[in-house]
Amino acid sequence: MAYRKVYFRIRTERYSSGWSSDAGILLADRRVKNMVFVCEHCHFELEAAAKPCQCPDCGKLNQIRTATSSESKEFQARKLEDVWQDSIAALAG
């Protein structure tokens, strides 16, 4: 008796290509909530689904902590700011 592998496409939020032969596994659409983390060394703030072990800015290991609620709110507010708006022209004119 011959066995045949069954291939199917996996499509998730972050990964939309590739083939898999795990026909028995169904992937549920899960929404991952990003959290805000802060580097204790350089105070770099980042948003990620899981706590990184290394700071992407300064490179220090094991210096990342979860942001406090006020730091998280300030980070979310800064994300909404339009940093490309030219405020100097508005002041000059």
N, C-alpha and C positions, 0 to 999 in steps of 0.2 A: 504494500500500500504506500503510495507516494503522498507526501505532505507538501502543501503549497503555502508559502507565506502570503499573508494578506497585508497590503500596504494601503495606508490612508494618509491624508493630509491633516496636519495639526494647525489650527488657526486660533491664536489667543490674542489678547490685547497687545502684548509686547513682541510676540514671535509669530510672524505670518507666513513663513515658508519652511520647507523641509518635509521630509517623509519619515514615517515611523511604522514599525511593524508590530507595535503593541496593540493589536486589534481589540483586546479585552478591556482596555482602560478607556473610560470616558472622562474627558476633561471638562470640569465645570467652569463657567465664566465667573471668576472671582475678582472682585474689585479690591485692590490693595491700597490701603490708606497710607499716604506718605506722612512721616513724622519729621519734625525739625530737630536737628542735632547741632551742637556747638563744640568747637575745638577749644579746650582749656588753654592751649599754648598761644594760638594766634587769634582766637575768638572768631574764626571763620564760621559762618552759618551755612548749613546745607539741608536740603530736603531729600529724604530717602525712605524707602520701604523698610530697610533694616539698618541697624547701627553698623557703620563701617569701623574697621579696626585702625585705619590710617587716615589722617587728615588729607584731603585732596589738595589743599593749599600749601601747607608747610611740610607735610610728609611725616609728622610725628606719629609714633605708634601709641595706641591705647590712651589717647588724650581726648577722645570724643565722648561727650555726655549728651543726654537728652535735654533739650531746651526747656526752660520753665514756661509756664503758661503766658506770662507777659512777653518773654522773648519770642515765643511762637506767634503771638498776635502781632507784634511789631514786624516780624519777618513777613507774615502774610500781607500786612498793610504795605510794606515796601515792594512786594511783588506786583501790586496793583498800580504803583506810581508809573507815570510815563517819563522815563529817564531820557528819552530822545527829544522831548519838548525843549525848544530853545528859550530859556527864561531870560537870557541877556538881551535879546532883541526887544523883549517886552519892557524891560527896564529902561532901555535907551530911548524908546520912542514915544 
